[in-house]
Structure formats: structure tokens, C-alpha cells
Amino acid sequence: MRKVVGDAGTLVRLDRQPDLQAVLADPAAAALQGPTPRAFDEVQRGGDPLVRAIKVVVDDNRAPGQFLLNGSADFLTTPVLTESLAGRAVFLELWPFTQGEIEGRRDKFLKQAFTNRKQLLSQDLSPVSPYDYLQRICRGGFPEVVALPEVARGDWFSNYVRSVAQRDVTEFTGVRQAQYLPKILSLLAARTANELVAAHIHDEAGLGSRNTTDDYLSHLQMVYLAHLLPAWSRGLTAKIVRHPKVYIADTGLAAHLLGKDSGSLSRPTDPARGPLVETFVANELLRQCSWLGWDVRLHHFRDRDRNEIDLIAEAADGRVVALEVKAAQTVSVRDARQLKWLRDKIGNDFVCGVVLHTGERSFRLDDNIYALPISALWLTP
């Protein structure tokens, strides 16, 4: 945050006890202290008194950019905060790094897919090998982990899950059985890229109340460890399966929870490889949706007639980019059959369909349907 605020601004870190005590003692004074921009790190620790004090300052002076509020939980769903700052704030979700951010590139795939789909075929042979993808999956995108040697990542992930469960979630929610959270997170990792049936999680977790299980699932989303993609429907059929899909928000964390590394995932029979590859793609696209500049939301689709599409990106105007994800290096026209079905169903709203694979070549499969290497997500010019 110091880089964003600069030396001329004010940074208050509420994970430091002296700063936190000062804010809790006099939130109104804290909201006016120091030159702008005033940044509050871990703002949720200041609770509603601090947020309301900031609201008063903004209401008295509507100049933009006076405050930067950062936290390790979703501001709008944290139980300790009831003030939403509606109409006074813009909310940005900060996920782990994308592959483009790690490599210093701009991730343009989703933008080009919606606005200039022919550009998707312009890249050369992919420089990323199938094994490279598995290494990227196991590394994930947490900034701290990207900089660590591979042998040190396991300890980091273990400590991260422990600290989030025992400190952050407990502090934000008052939950008394935090020891269940890592177990539930591991159960979600075993289901990443699959539909979430909360009753199954409840049965395996062994919690007494179904409401408690639902609360814990919400807590894990609140701290950005997991996210759900809703089922997509356009009135195509009355047989839509409406369960959301669940994804662990970082594939490095998911692989750690599953006890996988790039060596084990390279075995063709490893059942975790396909779901982790899809999770990798879904996470990259979720990040790209957040900075497009227009509203695009991710979904999945399945009906009881066995029509199924891994990922559907839908713009607010109804335009659709549909994607299938394959862990294989080779793709055939058969792999595009569900994309062709959707194209014929929704007509002009179908912008393009893409089969993403771990091979090196980009080519056309059918009208407005392409086969692309997964690396197109961050290498598309």
C-alpha cells in the first residue's frame, strides 16, 4: 500500500497494535489524521466506528481519492462491518497474480475474444509445454509463493491456511470451531472445478448443523480462498442443472491441499490433473473479468440432456464467449461439439467459442470456434 499512497500520503496499518489502539480509541480523529490519500490496511479491524467516521469525512468533502481501504476479507460480506459506503466507494477485488502479471505482460485474451476474435489466432507456437503448465499450477499466484523456492512452498501454504482459519475468520466472524475450516477447504479442493453440493460437504465434514456448514462455506469465500461460479441459463431448456461450480482461488493452494506436485500431476491417470487445469483457467479468466472495463461474468452450464460447457463469459448485453478446457495436447472437432450446439442455440449473441488445451498450436475448428493453447490467456497480443 505504501507504493500506492506514496510518501506524501498517510498509511495506517491496523495489524499493528499501536495503530489499532489509536483508531479504536478515536476513530473520528483517525479518519482525519495526516495528509491524503489516507490508507487503512486491514480496515475491517477498525470495525463500523472507523468506517462511519470515514463516511462522515467523505460526505463533508466529496473530493475523490481521499481514502484507500484495504482488507483481507470481502468488505461487503464481513460480519464486523455493516456500513457499505454505498455511493461513496469503488470496490476492487485483489486476487493472486495472473500469469501475465508474473511475467510483466498485459492479459488481453478476454478483451480480444469479445472485441477482436480474429486476434486470437495471431500468436505463434506456444512456448509453454504441458509440464510447464503443471509447474505453474503448483506454484499458483500468491506473490510471496512466486518468489519462494519450490521446497519452501508447502510450509507457506500450511501456515497461510492456519493463520486465515485461526486468526482472520475467527476475528471477523467469532466462529468458535475454526479447526473445521481447513478440513472444509480440503473437501472443496477435492471438488474444485466441480458442482458444489453443500449437503455432501456437510456429511463429510461432520458438523452438527447444516447451517454451520453453510456459514463456513461463506466464510471461505469471504476471505477469498474459494469462489463459486453460478449456473448459466438463457431459457435454452427447462432441464438446467442449477448447482454452482466451486473453485479454489489459487491452484498452488489447491495442489498443496490435495498433496500434488508437478511430478504426480504429469501421470496421465492422475484424477486431479483435469480439475486443476480447469481451475487454473477459471482463475485466470476471473481476474481478467475484473479489469475489462465493462461487466462480464463467468458461469458454467450443464443440463440433464448431457449438454455441458466448462466456462461461459457473458457480457451485460448478452454476448457470450464460451470455453472448454482440455488437459490434453491434441484437440479435434469433436471437442467443439458443445460449443457448436450453443452457437446454434443463441445465434448472434455467440461471439466465439474456444477449446483451450496444453498443446502448442492455434487453429480454427469451425465458424467462430477455435482451438488455442492455454497460454493464449496471457500471450494473446
N, C-alpha and C positions, 0 to 999 in steps of 0.2 A: 504493500500500500504506500510505502514511503516514496517509491518511484512515481506513483500516480499523483500523489499530493504535492511532491516537491519539497524543497527545503523551506519555501515560503509559507506552506500550509501548516496545519496542526494535526498531529496524529495522536490519538488516544487509544491505547491497547488495553482492552478490558480483560485480557488474560493475564495482566499484571495486577497484582493485588493492590498496590497503592493507587493506580489509576481507577480500578474498580471501586475502591472505597470512596474516593473523591466524588465519583459520578453518583454513586448511591446516596451519598450524604447530601448532595445538592445538584440534582440533575439540571435544573434551570440554569445554574451558573455554568455547568459543564457544557451546555449547548451553546453558550455564548463565549466560551473561553478561546482565546487565540485567534489568529487571522484565518480567513477562509482560503481554500476549502478546508473544512474540519472533517477529519476522517475518524470514525469509530470502528475499530476492529473488534470482532466478536460482540456486535451491538446487542445481541439478544441477552447478554449477561446484564445489561443495564435495565432490561425489562420495560414495561409500559411507561414508567415515570420518565425515563430518558427519551423514549420515542415521542411522548406527548410534549415534552419540552422542546424537542426539535420541531415538532409540528407548529408550535406557537411561534418560534423564530421564523419559520418559512411563511406562515400566514401574515406576519408583520412585514416581511420583506420577501417578495416573490422573485427576486433575482435567482436565476438558475445556477446550479453547480456549487451551492454553499456547503453541501454535506456529501460525504461518501460513507455509506454504511455497509459494512462487510460482516458476514457471519458464516458459520459452518453448518447452518441449517436453513431450510426454506423459510424465509421471513414470514410468508403468508400462512404457513401451517404450524409454526412453532407455538405450542400452547402457552408459553410465558408471555407472548405478545398478542394483544387483542386489537391494537391500533394498526390499521393497514396503511396509513399515509395515502389513502386513495386520492388521486388527482394531484398529488404533490411529489410523487416519486416515480422513477422508471426502474424496473427490476431486470437484472441480468443474472442468468444462471452461469456460474463458473464451474464447468466440468473439468476432468483431467484433460491433458493436452491431446489434440488431434495429431495424426501423423504429419500433417503439413506444418503444424506449429513446432513439432520436434525438429523437423528438417528445415525450418525457416522458409516455408512456402505458403502460398495462399491456397486454401482448399476451395476449388471452384466447381467441383463436379455437379453439385445440386443446382447451382446457379445456371451453369451451362445446359444442364438437362432440361430446365424449364424455358430457357431463353434462346439457346443456340445449340440444339441437339446434335447437329452435324459435327460440332466441335468435339464431340465425344470420341469420334473415330480418328482424330488427328494425331494421337500420341503414337510414338514408336513402340517397339517391343518393350514390354515391361522389364525393368531391371531387377524386379523383386521376385525371388524364387519361392517355390512352395514352402521350403524350410524357413526362409526369411519371414514369411507371414507368421509362422508358428512362433518364431522368436519375438516378433512384435506383439503378438497376442499375449505371450507370457510376461513381457515387460510391462505392458499397459501404458498408461499416460500420466500417472501421478508424477509431478515434477521431481519430487525427491527420489522416486524409484528410477526414473530415466537416467539420473546421474549416478546411480549405485552400480557396483559390480553385481553380476548375476548371483553370486553366492550369498550376498547380503540381503537380497530382496525378501526372502522368506521371513526373516526376523522383522523386517519393516512392516510387512503386511500383517503379521500376527499382532504386533504391538499396535498397529493402527486400528484393527478391528476391536481389540481390547479397550483401547482408550475411547473410541467412539461409543462403544456399548456401555462401558462403566462410568464414563465421565459425561460425555455430551448428551446422550439420550437420557440418562438418569437426571442430569441437571435440567434439561429442557422440559421433561415430562413428569418427573417424580416417580417413574416406574421403579418398582421395588425388586423385580426379578430380572435384572439386567443380564444374568448369566444365560438366559434363554435366547438373547438376541444373536450371539454368534452361531448358535445351533440353527435358528431360523434362517439366518443368512446363508449358512451352508446348504440348507434344504433348498433355498432359492437358487443357489449356484448349480445344484444338481438339475434344476429345471430351467436354467437360463435358455432363452430363445424358444421356450415352450409356453403353452397356455397355462395360466395360473388358476388353479382350483384351490381356493383358500381352505376348504374342508380337508383336503389331503395334507396340507401343511399343518393344520391343527392336529390331525390324527397322529402324524409322525413326531410333532414337537412335544406332545404330551402335556399341553397346557390344559388347565381345568375348564376355562371358559372360552367359547368361540369368540366372544367379544374381545378378550385379551389377545388372542391370536391376531384378529383384525387390527387391533391397536398397534401391535408390534410390527406388523407389515407396513402400516402407515409410518411408524417411527423410522424404519429403514429407508423409506422413500424421502422422509423429511430431511435426513442427513445425507442424501444423495449417494447412498450405497446401492440402491436398486431403483429401477423405474419401470413403469408399465406402459405398454402400447395398447390402446383400445382397439376393439374390432371395428373394421370399416364396413359401412353399408351404404348403398345407394339405391335401395329398393330393387336390387337385381333379383333377389329371391327371398322367399319367406323362411328359408332354411338356414339363415346365417347363424353361425356359432358365435356367441357374444362374449366368451371369456377373453379377458385381456392377455397379452403375452407379457412375460416378465423377463427382464434383462438385468444382470449385474452391471453396474455402471462403469466398471473398469475390468477389462479382460485379464489383466495381470492379477487382480484380486480374485477373479473367478477361478483362474487356473490354480492359484495358491490354495483356495478353499477346496478344490477338487483333487489336490495333490498331483497336479500335472506339470510337466515341463515340455520344452520343445521336442525332446527326445521321445518321450512317451506319446505325445500327440502325433508324431510322424508315423506311427504304426497305423496302417490303413484300417485296422479293426477297432481302433480306439473310439468308443462311442461319444466321447466328449468333443472330438475334433469338429464335427459339423456344427453343433450348437455354439461352440466358442468362435468359430469363423463367422457365423451369423451375428453373434453378439458384437464382435469386432466391427462389422459393417454397420449394424444398427446404431452403435455408439458414435461412430464417425458421422453418420447422417444426422443424428440428433444434434450434435454440436453445430453442424453446418446450418441446420434449420434456425438456430438461434441468432445467426448474424446475417441472414439473407437480405433483410430489409423489407420483406413482406411476409405475410402469415402463411407458413407451410407447416403442416402437422403430419407426424408419422402414425401409421396404423398397420394392422395386419388383416388378412382376410382368409376366412375358411367357411365353407358351408357343408351341409350334410350330403351334398352330391359329389364330394371329394374335390371340389374346386378350391384351390388354396394358393395364396401368394404371400411370400415371406414378408415383404415390406411395401407399403403404399404411402407415398408422399403426396398429400393433397393440398393444393393452394386454396385460399379463401374463395376464389372464383370458380372452384370446382375442377380445375385442371389437375391431372394426375400423372405422376411418374411412378411406375411400378417396377419392383425389383425382386428377382430371385437370386439366392446366394448358394453357390456350389463350392464345396471344399475340393472338388476335382479340378484337374488341369485341362480337361477336354470338355467341350460343350457341343451339343448337337441341336438341330432344330426341335427335337423332341423336348428339350429342356425349356423351350419357349412356349409350349402349348398352352399353359395357363395365362401367360401374358397375351397371347393371341386371342384367347377366349375373352379376356377383359377388354381388350381393344375393340373387339367386335360388339361387345355389350354396351360400352359407353360412348363410342363414336368419337366425335371431335374433342371431347374432354380428355381423351387419352393422348398425352404429349409424346411419351415414349416408354418403352419397356427395356429393361437391362437385365441380362443374366451375368452376374459377377462371378468370376472364377479365379483359380490360383495359377492359371497358365500365363503365357506371355503375350498372346495375340489379341487384337481387337478386330472384330468383323461384324458384318450385318447378318442377322438371322432371318429377318422378314421386314415388312414395311414398318418402319419406326420401332424396330426391336433389334437390339444389339447385344453382342457378347463382348464383355470388357474384362480385363484383369482387375482385381480388387484395388490395385494401386491407382486405378483411374480416379479413385475417390480423392486423392491428393496430388496426382500428377497431371490431371486434365488441365491444359493451358487455357 
